[in-house]
Amino acid sequence: MRKLAILVAVALGMPGSPAFPVGTTQPILMKGIAYEPKQVTVHVGDTVEWDNQDIVAHTATAKDRSWEVDIRPGKNGRMAMNAIGRIDYICRYHPNMTGTIIVEP
């Protein structure tokens, strides 16, 4: 019972419970063979979520190939942003589809 009370206290953010940063989700549409918006600014710990509204598959692929999210038509995919910096990305299937994520502290 004591463990349950501690878990509830942590979940509710009661005084004395550890603070865990909660990131936000930044949506990006894949529509008309383009990313909308083309550039976003997020913070470390935030998640970027791509929503493919086209009838073809797309990817969000870091230009340095450090990560890739492959997204089928009508589906979505996510990636947590864990490091400060600028990330340029493309669709591997449609290289003219480009975007930028700026990750701030």
Secondary structure, DSSP 4 states (H G I P E B T S, - for coil): -HHHHHHHHHHHT-TTSPP-----EEEEEE-SSSEESSEEEEETT-EEEEEE-SSS-EEEEETTSS-EEEE-TT-EEEEE--S-EEEEEE-SS-TT-EEEEEEE-
